């Protein structure tokens, strides 16, 4: 199967209040949507573009000028082979440019759209195409995005929606982190799990110190504790603390994931379907999981990565739950014809073909910043 048309759309929804992380903050919710058309069917995908502030613009150019020309006349019926071939052609320029992440993020959007396209053509869900058998009708989720501001508000919303686990942002300073953890634990009580995400804020000693003083708050796992995510640092930290460690959203390529899995210091591996290579690469990671390691996809984007994470979990028993941002996001909450159903801390797996969701084109339009239509029969 060959593609006829590619549409790239940049969406942006300004935020009335920035979302703070340990390293930066979000001023707007941005999203780059890829639509692939072939044989009358359209598949959709999303690229991660949260950081830096110019990432969405860069992603549009990478897709339009770097990847779309490589799709002309190419068979897309085998998405894993397609991804390998595209990466092989792009690897040289990427090495010279020193930026594998943005290219993998662009390839991820292509991969998601191809899987969605193939599943729609076959009349089945992506979960079924990935090898799932359809027994999982609901997917467990935890609520992320808690702190450092409005902790009580978002903890209350999480509890109202039935979540039994929340994830807080830490990595600011000890005073701020203690306020966040204390407020979180008080708001959710003793029966809700609390996880922490440092966004690579510390060195090994600082991360170990956090695990010591934060012990009374009973942290279920600590995500990206050390700057750079160096394996050596994670090994050193794992030898000093008992808190389970998680990382993976900033790893790229199969070889890199293999190195982290082989090191046996990660309890939860967290590839992001819009960053790490889509279903094709994340599926490979799932097949390589050592015993006792869970795959919990990172998910901090729009509607399509959320739907894709649900499909991945529905396909694999090695994905115990997914991440759902507790904060409002119009590019997740407003642009689907039928929003995902979330109740009792679970997401209902859509029963439609592909990703199981449809973009509401009218709702989409008010967030459109840029759009490129590429007729592959006219691309030379």
C-alpha positions as CSV (number, residue, x, y, z in Angstrom):
1,X,0.0,0.0,0.0
2,X,1.3,3.4,-1.0
3,X,0.2,6.8,0.4
4,X,-1.6,9.3,-1.7
5,X,-1.6,12.3,0.6
6,X,-0.1,13.7,3.8
7,X,-1.6,16.5,5.9
8,X,0.4,18.1,8.7
9,X,-1.4,20.4,11.1
10,X,0.0,22.4,14.0
11,X,-2.4,23.2,16.8
12,X,-1.8,25.5,19.8
13,X,-4.0,26.4,22.8
14,X,-2.5,29.1,25.0
15,X,-2.7,28.5,28.7
16,X,-4.1,31.1,31.2
17,X,-1.6,29.8,33.8
18,X,1.8,28.2,32.8
19,X,2.4,24.5,33.8
20,X,5.6,24.4,35.8
21,X,8.2,21.6,35.6
22,X,11.6,21.4,37.4
23,X,13.4,22.5,34.2
24,X,11.0,24.9,32.5
25,X,7.3,25.5,32.0
26,X,4.5,25.1,29.4
27,X,3.0,28.3,28.1
28,X,0.7,26.6,25.7
29,X,-0.6,23.2,24.8
30,X,0.8,22.4,21.3
31,X,0.2,19.4,19.0
32,X,1.4,18.4,15.6
33,X,-1.1,16.1,13.8
34,X,-0.2,13.8,10.9
35,X,-2.9,12.5,8.6
36,X,-1.9,9.8,6.1
37,X,-4.4,8.9,3.3
38,X,-4.3,5.8,1.1
39,X,-7.0,3.8,-0.7
40,X,-9.7,6.1,0.7
41,X,-8.7,5.5,4.3
42,X,-7.0,8.1,6.6
43,X,-4.8,7.3,9.6
44,X,-3.8,9.9,12.2
45,X,-0.8,10.3,14.5
46,X,0.7,12.9,16.8
47,X,4.2,14.1,17.5
48,X,5.4,15.2,21.0
49,X,6.2,18.9,20.8
50,X,6.1,20.2,24.4
51,X,9.7,21.4,24.6
52,X,11.4,23.6,23.7
53,X,8.9,26.3,22.8
54,X,9.8,26.2,19.1
55,X,9.5,22.4,18.9
56,X,6.2,22.4,17.1
57,X,7.6,24.6,14.3
58,X,10.7,22.5,14.0
59,X,8.6,19.3,13.8
60,X,6.5,20.7,11.0
61,X,9.7,21.4,9.0
62,X,11.2,18.0,9.8
63,X,8.1,16.2,8.6
64,X,7.5,18.3,5.5
65,X,11.1,18.5,4.3
66,X,12.8,15.6,5.9
67,X,10.3,12.7,6.0
68,X,7.4,13.3,3.6
69,X,9.7,13.1,0.5
70,X,10.9,9.7,1.7
71,X,7.3,8.4,1.7
72,X,6.8,8.9,-2.0
73,X,6.1,5.6,-3.7
74,X,7.1,3.7,-0.6
75,X,5.2,0.6,0.6
76,X,3.7,1.3,4.1
77,X,2.0,-2.0,4.7
78,X,4.7,-3.1,7.1
79,X,5.1,-0.3,9.7
80,X,8.1,-1.8,11.5
81,X,10.0,-2.2,8.2
82,X,9.0,1.3,7.1
83,X,10.3,2.8,10.3
84,X,13.6,0.9,10.0
85,X,14.0,2.0,6.4
86,X,13.2,5.7,7.1
87,X,15.6,5.7,10.1
88,X,18.4,4.2,7.9
89,X,18.0,7.0,5.4
90,X,17.8,9.7,8.1
91,X,20.6,8.4,10.4
92,X,23.4,10.1,8.6
93,X,21.9,13.6,8.6
94,X,20.8,13.1,12.2
95,X,24.3,12.3,13.3
96,X,25.6,15.4,11.6
97,X,22.8,17.5,13.1
98,X,23.2,16.0,16.6
99,X,19.5,15.8,17.2
100,X,18.0,12.3,17.1
101,X,15.2,13.2,19.5
102,X,13.2,15.5,17.2
103,X,13.5,13.1,14.2
104,X,12.3,10.2,16.4
105,X,9.4,12.3,17.5
106,X,8.5,13.0,13.9
107,X,8.9,9.3,13.0
108,X,6.6,8.5,15.9
109,X,3.8,10.5,14.4
110,X,4.2,8.7,11.1
111,X,4.2,5.3,12.8
112,X,1.1,6.0,14.8
113,X,-0.7,7.2,11.7
114,X,0.4,4.1,9.7
115,X,-0.8,1.7,12.3
116,X,-4.1,3.6,12.5
117,X,-4.4,3.5,8.7
118,X,-3.8,-0.2,8.5
119,X,-6.2,-1.0,11.3
120,X,-8.9,1.1,9.7
121,X,-8.4,-0.6,6.4
122,X,-8.7,-4.0,8.1
123,X,-11.7,-2.9,10.1
124,X,-10.1,-3.7,13.5
125,X,-8.6,-1.9,16.4
126,X,-4.9,-1.1,16.6
127,X,-4.9,-3.3,19.8
128,X,-6.1,-6.2,17.7
129,X,-3.6,-5.5,15.0
130,X,-0.8,-5.4,17.6
131,X,-1.8,-8.9,18.7
132,X,-4.3,-8.3,21.4
133,X,-7.3,-10.5,21.6
134,X,-9.9,-8.0,22.8
135,X,-10.5,-9.2,26.3
136,X,-9.4,-6.0,27.9
137,X,-12.3,-3.5,27.8
138,X,-11.0,-1.0,30.3
139,X,-7.5,0.2,31.0
140,X,-6.3,1.3,34.5
141,X,-4.8,4.8,34.7
142,X,-3.0,7.0,37.2
143,X,-3.4,10.8,37.4
144,X,-0.3,12.9,36.7
145,X,0.4,16.6,36.6
146,X,0.0,17.1,40.3
147,X,1.9,20.1,41.7
148,X,3.7,22.3,42.4
149,X,0.6,24.5,42.2
150,X,-3.0,23.8,42.9
151,X,-2.2,20.4,44.5
152,X,-5.4,20.1,46.4
153,X,-7.5,21.0,43.4
154,X,-6.1,18.4,41.1
155,X,-5.9,15.7,43.8
156,X,-9.6,16.3,44.4
157,X,-10.3,16.0,40.7
158,X,-8.3,12.7,40.6
159,X,-10.2,11.3,43.5
160,X,-13.6,12.3,42.0
161,X,-12.7,10.4,38.8
162,X,-11.8,7.3,40.8
163,X,-8.0,7.3,40.4
164,X,-6.1,5.1,42.9
165,X,-2.7,6.6,42.1
166,X,-1.4,10.1,41.4
167,X,2.0,11.5,40.3
168,X,3.5,14.7,41.7
169,X,6.1,17.0,40.2
170,X,9.3,17.4,42.3
171,X,12.8,18.5,41.7
172,X,12.4,22.2,42.6
173,X,13.9,22.7,46.0
174,X,13.4,20.7,49.2
175,X,11.0,23.2,50.7
176,X,8.8,23.2,47.6
177,X,9.0,19.5,47.2
178,X,8.0,18.8,50.8
179,X,5.0,21.2,50.5
180,X,3.9,19.3,47.3
181,X,4.3,15.8,48.8
182,X,2.7,16.8,52.1
183,X,-0.3,18.4,50.4
184,X,-0.6,15.4,48.0
185,X,-0.5,12.8,50.7
186,X,-3.0,14.8,52.9
187,X,-5.3,15.3,50.0
188,X,-5.4,11.7,48.7
189,X,-5.1,9.8,52.1
190,X,-3.4,6.6,52.9
191,X,-5.0,4.3,50.3
192,X,-3.9,6.1,47.1
193,X,-0.5,5.5,45.7
194,X,1.8,8.5,45.2
195,X,4.5,8.6,42.6
196,X,7.1,11.4,42.0
197,X,8.6,12.8,38.8
198,X,11.8,14.8,39.1
199,X,12.3,15.5,35.4
200,X,16.0,14.8,35.7
201,X,16.6,17.5,38.3
202,X,19.3,15.9,40.5
203,X,22.6,14.3,40.7
204,X,22.9,10.9,42.4
205,X,23.5,12.3,45.9
206,X,20.6,14.7,45.7
207,X,18.3,11.9,44.4
208,X,19.3,9.6,47.2
209,X,18.7,12.4,49.8
210,X,15.2,12.9,48.4
211,X,14.4,9.2,48.8
212,X,15.6,9.4,52.5
213,X,13.6,12.5,53.6
214,X,10.6,11.7,51.5
215,X,10.2,8.2,53.0
216,X,7.2,9.3,55.3
217,X,5.2,10.1,52.1
218,X,5.6,6.5,50.8
219,X,6.6,7.2,47.2
220,X,5.6,4.3,45.0
221,X,8.2,5.0,42.3
222,X,10.6,7.8,41.3
223,X,10.7,8.9,37.7
224,X,13.8,10.4,35.9
225,X,15.6,11.2,39.1
226,X,19.1,12.0,37.7
227,X,20.2,14.6,35.1
228,X,21.0,13.0,31.8
229,X,19.5,9.6,32.7
230,X,23.0,8.1,32.6
231,X,22.9,4.4,33.2
232,X,25.9,4.6,35.5
233,X,24.1,7.2,37.7
234,X,20.9,5.1,37.8
235,X,22.9,2.0,38.8
236,X,24.6,4.0,41.6
237,X,21.3,5.4,42.8
238,X,19.6,1.9,42.7
239,X,22.4,0.7,45.0
240,X,21.6,3.4,47.6
241,X,17.8,3.5,47.7
242,X,14.8,1.1,47.9
243,X,12.4,3.3,45.9
244,X,11.6,1.7,42.5
245,X,13.0,3.8,39.6
246,X,11.3,4.7,36.3
247,X,12.5,6.3,33.1
248,X,12.3,6.0,29.3
249,X,10.4,9.0,27.9
250,X,13.7,10.5,26.7
251,X,15.3,7.4,25.3
252,X,15.5,7.0,21.5
253,X,16.1,3.9,19.3
254,X,16.0,0.2,20.0
255,X,19.6,0.0,21.0
256,X,19.3,2.6,23.7
257,X,16.2,0.9,25.2
258,X,18.0,-2.4,25.1
259,X,21.0,-0.9,27.1
260,X,18.7,0.4,29.8
261,X,16.7,-2.9,30.0
262,X,19.9,-4.9,30.2
263,X,21.2,-2.8,33.1
264,X,18.4,-4.2,35.2
265,X,18.0,-1.1,37.4
266,X,14.7,0.2,35.9
267,X,11.5,-1.1,37.5
268,X,9.2,0.7,35.1
269,X,10.2,1.5,31.5
270,X,8.3,4.5,30.1
271,X,8.6,5.0,26.3
272,X,6.3,7.7,24.9
273,X,4.4,6.6,21.8
274,X,4.8,10.1,20.3
275,X,8.5,10.4,21.1
276,X,10.1,7.0,21.2
277,X,9.1,5.5,17.9
278,X,5.4,4.8,18.0
279,X,3.8,1.4,18.2
280,X,6.6,-0.2,16.2
281,X,9.4,0.6,18.6
282,X,7.4,0.5,21.8
283,X,6.1,-2.9,20.8
284,X,9.6,-4.2,20.4
285,X,10.4,-2.8,23.9
286,X,7.5,-4.7,25.3
287,X,8.7,-7.9,23.8
288,X,12.2,-7.4,25.4
289,X,10.9,-6.7,28.9
290,X,12.9,-8.6,31.6
291,X,10.8,-10.4,34.3
292,X,9.5,-8.0,36.9
293,X,9.7,-4.9,34.7
294,X,6.5,-3.1,33.6
295,X,6.0,-1.0,30.6
296,X,4.1,2.1,31.6
297,X,3.9,4.5,28.6
298,X,4.6,8.1,29.2
299,X,1.7,10.2,28.0
300,X,1.7,14.0,28.3
301,X,0.2,15.2,25.0
302,X,-3.0,15.4,23.1
303,X,-6.0,13.2,22.2
304,X,-4.2,10.9,19.8
305,X,-1.3,9.9,22.2
306,X,-3.9,9.2,24.9
307,X,-5.9,7.0,22.5
308,X,-2.8,5.3,21.3
309,X,-1.7,4.5,24.9
310,X,-5.1,3.0,25.6
311,X,-4.7,0.8,22.5
312,X,-1.2,-0.3,23.6
313,X,-2.4,-1.2,27.1
314,X,-5.4,-3.1,25.6
315,X,-3.0,-5.2,23.5
316,X,-0.5,-6.1,26.2
317,X,-0.8,-7.5,29.7
318,X,2.7,-6.2,30.4
319,X,1.2,-2.6,30.4
320,X,-0.6,-2.5,33.8
321,X,-1.8,1.1,33.5
322,X,-1.3,4.3,31.6
323,X,-0.7,8.0,32.5
324,X,-3.5,10.6,32.3
325,X,-2.7,14.3,32.9
326,X,-5.1,15.6,35.6
327,X,-5.0,19.1,34.3
328,X,-7.3,20.3,31.5
329,X,-5.9,20.1,28.0
330,X,-8.2,21.3,25.1
331,X,-6.1,19.5,22.6
332,X,-7.0,16.3,24.4
333,X,-10.5,17.1,25.8
334,X,-12.1,19.1,23.0
335,X,-11.0,17.8,19.6
336,X,-12.6,14.3,19.4
337,X,-16.0,13.6,18.1
338,X,-16.6,11.3,21.1
339,X,-14.2,11.9,24.0
340,X,-12.6,9.0,25.7
341,X,-14.7,7.7,28.7
342,X,-12.9,7.9,32.0
343,X,-14.6,6.6,35.2
344,X,-13.5,4.7,38.3
345,X,-9.9,5.4,37.5
346,X,-10.2,3.5,34.2
347,X,-10.4,4.4,30.5
348,X,-12.9,2.5,28.4
349,X,-11.2,1.0,25.3
350,X,-13.0,2.4,22.2
351,X,-14.6,-0.3,20.1
352,X,-14.1,1.5,16.7
353,X,-11.4,0.6,14.2
354,X,-7.9,2.0,14.3
355,X,-7.2,4.2,17.4
356,X,-10.9,4.1,18.0
357,X,-11.4,7.8,17.9
358,X,-12.3,10.5,15.3
359,X,-11.0,14.0,15.2
360,X,-13.7,16.7,15.3
361,X,-12.6,18.9,12.4
362,X,-14.8,21.8,13.4
363,X,-13.5,21.8,17.0
364,X,-9.9,21.4,15.6
365,X,-10.1,24.5,13.5
366,X,-10.0,27.1,16.3
367,X,-6.6,25.8,17.4
368,X,-5.0,25.6,13.9
369,X,-1.8,27.6,13.6
370,X,-0.3,26.1,10.5
371,X,-1.2,23.4,7.9
372,X,0.6,21.7,5.1
373,X,-1.0,19.5,2.5
374,X,1.3,17.2,0.5
375,X,0.1,15.4,-2.5
376,X,2.6,12.5,-2.8
377,X,1.9,12.1,-6.5
378,X,3.1,15.6,-7.0
379,X,6.2,15.5,-4.7
380,X,9.4,15.2,-6.7
